[in-house]
Amino acid sequence: MGKHTQLLNERSLQLLKTLVERYISDGQPVGSRALSKDSDLNLSPATIRNVMADLEDLGLVHSPHTSAGRIPTVSGYRLFVDSLLTVQPLNVQELSRLQGTLAAQHDPSNMIGVASRLLADLTQMAGVVTLPRREIVCFRHIEFLPLSHNRVLVIFVTNEQEVHNKIILTAKHFSPAELQQAANYINSMYAGRSLNAVREAVMKDLRDDQERVNQGMLDAISMAQQVFNQNEQKDDYVLAGETNLMGFSELADRDRLKNLFDAFYQKQGVIDLLDQCMKADGVQIFIGEESGYQAFDHCSLVTSSYSVSDEVVGVLGVIGPTRMAYEKIIPYVDITAKLLGAALNPKSTPPL
């Protein structure tokens, strides 16, 4: 949007900023008289109309239907967000509420739901938080204990102290000594790697090593495949406050709401969109059709990734109409992401 900033003088930028703020506040097309009153520029209505015409030619505002007033386009919002926005910091009470509510949770899965609901409650829009990615869960240690009828109890440890139990069915009977040998082999080959990396390595070893390794090693790899494939987690997210969106007139059209709720239910498109945000630092904002996702053409998505042990593991955000109070939503999202990461990683202190 740099080209627009260069084409516009200070007066035009101030009028655009005033128009966007007024429209976000009132939800009604903004006319020249309101701009003259709100902008503090002491300009005549004729001058303001000329500036509005220039902004319309640049695709930054448009006139809906036969209204004398104008509203921002996606490009107008983008210029506003990138160059004209003054973000409002959270007040002490809001910050304490966020920090205290998340810190009170001890179960990580509860924290995700609580963070989503907090975002929805604070913004009166929809809050979304992706579950922490399984890639950051590291395999530490495994043991096999024989049960009856070729069943084996698998005990394995991830990260520092998370213990998991699985029962697998093997193709043949294994003695305790053979199971110990298999566990030793798996621990020596895969310990310290993420579960995702272990899965990929096991599949590769099954394909590539059949001529190089003995039967005992193949049996161990085969058992590892059963264990880690069963433990695979599908990407998912927790959504809260989606019914809040029904209260916004620009989203209340039945077809728009249906498309939006279908997207939430089917999930994959939303996950793909949130995945894009995993790769970016700081707050990411998609306005209207910028998302490339038709169901969100009339929405904005404000997101931030959250990290555990300095590794990005998920994304959270707020979904609402393009006419949202970005100066308030951005700090809510930014701070909640930092607090959630800190709460999921109790060894750290909140980065505030």
NUROFI-874937 format. One line per 2 residues: their letters; for each residue y, x, z of C-alpha. Coordinates in steps of 0.1 Angstrom, whole numbers, always signed. Layout:
% NUROFI-874937
a = Y:X:Z; ...;
//
This chain:
% NUROFI-874937
mg = +0:+0:+0; +23:+31:-1;
kh = +36:+21:-35; +49:-12:-21;
tq = +66:+6:+8; +84:+29:-17;
ll = +95:+0:-39; +111:-19:-10;
ne = +142:-11:+9; +146:-14:+46;
rs = +161:-49:+42; +132:-62:+22;
lq = +107:-47:+46; +125:-63:+76;
ll = +125:-97:+59; +88:-94:+51;
kt = +80:-84:+87; +100:-114:+99;
lv = +83:-137:+75; +48:-126:+85;
er = +55:-128:+122; +70:-162:+119;
yi = +41:-175:+98; +15:-160:+123;
sd = +34:-178:+151; +40:-212:+135;
gq = +14:-215:+107; +41:-231:+84;
pv = +57:-217:+52; +88:-198:+61;
gs = +121:-208:+43; +153:-188:+37;
ra = +172:-205:+66; +145:-196:+92;
ls = +145:-160:+78; +183:-158:+81;
kd = +181:-169:+117; +152:-147:+127;
sd = +159:-115:+109; +192:-104:+126;
ln = +203:-90:+92; +233:-113:+87;
ls = +223:-121:+51; +233:-151:+31;
pa = +205:-176:+21; +211:-166:-16;
ti = +205:-130:-8; +173:-138:+11;
rn = +161:-160:-18; +166:-131:-41;
vm = +146:-108:-18; +118:-134:-15;
ad = +116:-136:-53; +112:-98:-54;
le = +85:-99:-28; +67:-127:-47;
dl = +69:-106:-79; +52:-78:-60;
gl = +24:-102:-49; +33:-98:-12;
vh = +42:-135:-6; +36:-168:-24;
sp = +48:-204:-23; +20:-228:-14;
ht = +22:-260:-35; +58:-273:-38;
sa = +70:-259:-5; +104:-242:-4;
gr = +90:-217:+20; +66:-188:+15;
ip = +36:-174:+32; +20:-139:+31;
tv = -7:-129:+6; -35:-106:+15;
sg = -14:-77:+1; +15:-89:+23;
yr = -6:-89:+54; -20:-54:+45;
lf = +15:-39:+41; +25:-56:+74;
vd = -6:-43:+93; -4:-7:+78;
sl = +33:-1:+80; +53:-28:+99;
lt = +31:-38:+129; +41:-29:+165;
vq = +9:-30:+185; +13:-45:+220;
pl = -7:-26:+247; -28:-46:+271;
nv = -13:-54:+304; -28:-41:+337;
qe = -45:-75:+346; -62:-78:+312;
ls = -74:-42:+313; -88:-46:+349;
rl = -106:-78:+339; -123:-61:+309;
qg = -132:-30:+328; -145:-49:+359;
tl = -165:-74:+339; -183:-48:+318;
aa = -188:-24:+347; -205:-52:+367;
qh = -233:-54:+342; -264:-32:+347;
dp = -286:-44:+318; -274:-30:+285;
sn = -284:-62:+266; -263:-82:+290;
mi = -233:-59:+284; -235:-66:+246;
gv = -234:-104:+252; -206:-101:+278;
as = -185:-79:+255; -188:-105:+227;
rl = -178:-134:+250; -149:-114:+264;
la = -135:-108:+229; -140:-145:+221;
dl = -123:-157:+253; -94:-132:+251;
tq = -86:-140:+215; -98:-176:+212;
ma = -116:-165:+180; -151:-153:+174;
gv = -163:-121:+190; -191:-100:+175;
vt = -210:-70:+188; -239:-52:+171;
lp = -268:-41:+192; -269:-3:+198;
rr = -288:+13:+169; -324:+23:+176;
ei = -317:+57:+159; -301:+70:+191;
vc = -332:+63:+212; -351:+96:+214;
fr = -388:+100:+219; -396:+122:+249;
hi = -433:+119:+259; -465:+99:+252;
ef = -498:+93:+270; -529:+75:+258;
lp = -553:+58:+283; -587:+44:+271;
ls = -594:+7:+276; -625:-13:+265;
hn = -634:-23:+229; -615:+5:+211;
rv = -582:-5:+228; -558:+22:+240;
lv = -530:+18:+265; -500:+37:+253;
if = -473:+48:+277; -443:+66:+262;
vt = -409:+76:+275; -377:+74:+255;
ne = -343:+89:+263; -344:+102:+299;
qe = -363:+75:+318; -371:+44:+298;
vh = -408:+38:+300; -426:+16:+274;
nk = -461:+2:+274; -481:-8:+243;
ii = -517:-16:+236; -531:-6:+203;
lt = -564:-11:+186; -580:+20:+171;
ak = -605:+22:+143; -631:+41:+164;
hf = -638:+49:+201; -620:+79:+215;
sp = -629:+98:+246; -603:+106:+273;
ae = -603:+142:+261; -597:+132:+225;
lq = -568:+109:+236; -553:+137:+256;
qa = -555:+161:+226; -539:+134:+204;
an = -510:+130:+230; -505:+167:+232;
yi = -503:+170:+194; -477:+141:+192;
ns = -456:+155:+220; -455:+189:+204;
my = -447:+176:+170; -422:+148:+177;
ag = -406:+151:+212; -369:+151:+212;
rs = -364:+134:+179; -349:+99:+174;
ln = -374:+70:+169; -361:+65:+134;
av = -368:+102:+126; -402:+100:+142;
re = -412:+70:+121; -401:+88:+89;
av = -419:+120:+99; -451:+102:+108;
mk = -452:+84:+74; -445:+117:+56;
dl = -472:+135:+76; -497:+108:+68;
rd = -490:+112:+31; -486:+149:+29;
dq = -509:+165:+55; -543:+150:+48;
er = -556:+182:+32; -539:+205:+57;
vn = -549:+191:+91; -581:+183:+108;
qg = -594:+148:+116; -581:+149:+152;
ml = -546:+155:+140; -548:+127:+115;
da = -561:+103:+142; -532:+113:+163;
is = -507:+107:+135; -523:+73:+128;
ma = -520:+63:+164; -484:+74:+164;
qq = -477:+52:+134; -491:+22:+152;
vf = -470:+29:+183; -436:+35:+166;
nq = -439:+9:+139; -446:-17:+166;
ne = -415:-6:+185; -392:-10:+155;
qk = -360:-29:+162; -343:-50:+136;
dd = -305:-47:+133; -288:-75:+150;
yv = -256:-87:+166; -244:-110:+193;
la = -218:-136:+183; -197:-157:+206;
ge = -169:-182:+202; -177:-191:+166;
tn = -168:-227:+174; -132:-215:+182;
lm = -128:-210:+144; -130:-248:+139;
gf = -96:-251:+156; -77:-233:+129;
se = -64:-255:+101; -69:-229:+74;
la = -106:-226:+83; -112:-263:+90;
dr = -121:-272:+54; -157:-284:+55;
dr = -170:-261:+28; -152:-230:+42;
lk = -167:-237:+76; -202:-243:+62;
nl = -200:-210:+42; -188:-192:+73;
fd = -215:-206:+97; -242:-200:+70;
af = -231:-164:+69; -233:-161:+107;
yq = -268:-177:+107; -282:-156:+78;
kq = -267:-124:+94; -276:-98:+67;
gv = -242:-100:+50; -223:-98:+82;
id = -245:-68:+93; -238:-50:+59;
ll = -201:-55:+65; -202:-42:+100;
dq = -223:-13:+88; -193:-1:+68;
cm = -173:+1:+100; -198:+24:+116;
ka = -186:+52:+93; -149:+49:+101;
dg = -129:+62:+131; -108:+39:+151;
vq = -99:+3:+143; -109:-11:+109;
if = -93:-42:+95; -106:-64:+66;
ig = -81:-90:+55; -93:-119:+34;
ee = -112:-109:+2; -109:-72:+11;
sg = -143:-76:+28; -159:-83:-5;
yq = -178:-111:+12; -170:-145:-1;
af = -176:-163:+32; -148:-143:+48;
dh = -122:-149:+20; -100:-168:+44;
cs = -107:-146:+75; -98:-113:+89;
lv = -122:-90:+107; -108:-65:+132;
ts = -135:-40:+143; -140:-7:+161;
sy = -172:+13:+165; -184:+21:+200;
sv = -201:+54:+210; -226:+66:+236;
sd = -228:+103:+244; -203:+109:+216;
ev = -226:+93:+190; -215:+61:+172;
vg = -242:+35:+180; -226:+1:+171;
vl = -196:-19:+161; -177:-48:+178;
gv = -149:-69:+165; -130:-102:+163;
ig = -133:-127:+134; -105:-151:+129;
pt = -81:-165:+103; -59:-141:+83;
rm = -31:-156:+103; -40:-138:+135;
ay = -18:-120:+160; -29:-85:+149;
ek = -6:-68:+174; -27:-83:+202;
ii = -61:-84:+186; -61:-47:+177;
py = -57:-34:+213; -83:-59:+226;
vd = -109:-46:+201; -99:-9:+205;
it = -101:-10:+244; -132:-31:+245;
ak = -150:-7:+222; -141:+22:+245;
ll = -151:+4:+277; -184:-8:+263;
ga = -193:+27:+252; -184:+40:+287;
al = -204:+12:+304; -235:+19:+283;
np = -232:+56:+292; -228:+56:+330;
ks = -226:+94:+332; -192:+92:+315;
tp = -159:+79:+328; -139:+53:+309;
pl = -116:+70:+283; -84:+54:+295;
//
